[in-house]
Amino acid sequence: MKQKTHKSQEKMDITYEEFFNPPPSIPHRGLVRLVRELEQTIGKEKAHEIVVRTAEKLAVEGIKKGIEEEPVNSFEDFIRGRSSRGPISSHATSEELLEATSNKLVFNMTECLWAKTWKELNASDIGYLWNCKPDFAVVQAIHPRLKLKRTKTLMQGDDCCDFTYYWEE
């Protein structure tokens, strides 16, 4: 009997052009080396400020493009948009739903290919700054009433990322 491949190990077809223009959220050895060099040159705190500022700008720009086509004016809109995430996100993460109401979504992310890859690059600290910390700026860019609470991340070595999204009236 053939063993089923984990979803993160499935093959995907991309063009060479797509390969050379990946989404900015993809972990990369070059980014790790650049940040480590910045840490040595200008100090860790200043380097990390630059990383966070850049990551937040990129993430907010990306989400704003997405919500131009499908604006988010309610929590229902947010949930609908979230459920139509692309194949990369759906293959890179696994979630355990804990609660879903008309104005609140609670889940634990139990697998994250971003966290796994940054850890393999020995750069979870950079991964947190690049992929996790911008989530809060993205939420504000989606809609000022949308809020996010998170106290744990896989990237920081926790057993899960504990997401609570809610709509503040």
C-alpha positions in Angstrom: 0.0 0.0 0.0 1.4 3.4 -1.1 2.0 5.8 1.8 0.3 9.2 1.4 2.5 12.2 0.9 2.2 15.0 3.4 0.6 18.0 1.8 3.7 20.1 2.2 5.6 17.5 0.1 3.3 17.6 -2.8 4.7 18.8 -6.1 3.6 22.0 -7.7 4.0 23.3 -11.2 5.5 26.8 -11.5 7.1 28.6 -14.4 10.7 29.7 -14.3 9.5 33.3 -14.1 7.4 32.4 -11.0 10.4 30.8 -9.5 12.4 34.0 -10.0 9.6 36.1 -8.5 8.5 34.3 -5.4 6.2 35.9 -2.8 8.3 38.0 -0.4 7.2 35.7 2.5 9.2 32.7 1.4 12.2 32.0 3.7 15.5 32.6 1.9 19.2 31.9 2.8 20.2 35.2 1.2 17.8 37.1 3.5 19.3 35.4 6.5 22.8 36.3 5.5 21.8 39.9 4.8 20.2 40.3 8.2 23.1 38.6 10.0 25.5 41.0 8.2 23.3 44.0 9.2 23.3 42.7 12.8 27.1 42.8 12.8 27.3 46.1 11.0 24.6 48.3 12.6 23.6 46.2 15.6 20.9 43.6 16.2 18.2 46.0 17.4 18.5 48.4 14.4 18.8 45.5 12.0 15.6 43.9 13.4 13.8 47.3 13.2 14.6 47.5 9.5 13.5 43.9 8.9 10.2 44.4 10.7 9.5 47.7 9.0 10.2 46.2 5.6 8.2 43.0 6.2 5.2 45.0 7.5 5.3 47.2 4.4 5.5 44.3 2.0 2.7 42.4 3.9 0.4 45.4 4.0 1.0 46.2 0.4 0.1 42.6 -0.5 -3.1 42.5 1.5 -4.2 45.9 0.2 -4.0 44.5 -3.3 -6.0 41.5 -2.3 -8.8 43.5 -0.6 -9.1 45.9 -3.5 -10.8 43.2 -5.4 -12.7 41.8 -2.4 -13.1 44.5 0.3 -13.5 43.5 3.9 -16.4 45.4 5.5 -17.5 42.8 8.0 -16.2 39.7 9.9 -18.1 37.6 7.4 -16.1 39.1 4.6 -12.9 38.4 6.4 -13.9 34.7 7.0 -14.9 34.4 3.3 -11.6 35.8 2.2 -9.6 33.6 4.6 -11.4 30.5 3.3 -10.2 31.2 -0.2 -6.5 31.4 0.6 -4.3 30.0 -2.1 -2.7 26.6 -2.4 0.6 27.7 -0.9 -1.0 28.8 2.4 -3.3 25.8 2.6 -0.4 23.4 1.9 2.0 25.1 4.2 -0.1 25.2 7.4 -2.4 22.9 9.4 -5.0 24.4 11.7 -7.2 23.0 14.5 -10.5 25.0 14.7 -11.5 25.8 18.3 -14.3 28.3 17.9 -16.1 30.1 15.1 -18.9 32.6 15.8 -20.3 35.5 13.9 -17.6 37.8 15.2 -14.8 35.5 16.5 -12.5 32.9 15.0 -10.2 30.9 17.3 -7.8 28.2 16.0 -4.4 26.7 16.7 -1.9 26.5 13.8 -0.3 23.1 14.5 2.0 23.0 11.4 3.7 25.8 9.6 6.2 25.3 6.7 7.5 28.8 7.3 8.4 28.0 10.9 10.0 24.7 9.8 12.0 26.3 7.1 13.3 29.2 9.1 14.3 26.8 11.9 16.2 24.7 9.3 18.0 27.9 8.4 18.8 28.5 12.0 17.0 31.8 11.8 13.7 31.5 13.7 14.3 34.9 15.1 14.4 36.4 11.6 11.4 34.3 10.6 9.4 35.7 13.5 10.2 39.2 12.4 9.6 38.5 8.7 6.5 36.2 8.8 4.8 36.4 12.2 5.1 39.9 13.5 3.6 41.5 10.4 0.3 39.7 11.0 -0.8 42.5 13.4 -0.1 45.2 10.8 -1.9 43.2 8.2 -5.0 42.8 10.4 -5.2 46.6 10.8 -4.8 47.1 7.1 -7.6 44.7 6.4 -10.1 46.7 8.6 -9.7 48.8 11.7 -12.3 46.8 13.5 -10.6 43.5 12.9 -8.3 42.5 15.8 -5.8 39.7 16.4 -4.7 38.2 19.6 -1.8 35.7 19.6 0.4 34.7 22.5 2.3 31.7 21.1 4.0 30.9 17.8 5.6 27.8 16.4 8.3 30.1 15.1 9.3 30.9 18.7 9.3 27.3 19.7 5.8 27.0 21.1 3.6 23.9 20.4 1.3 26.0 18.2 0.3 29.5 17.0 -2.8 30.4 19.0 -4.8 32.7 16.8 -7.9 34.6 17.9 -9.4 36.9 15.3 -12.4 39.0 16.4 -14.5 41.9 15.1 -14.6 44.9 17.5 -18.0 46.7 17.3 
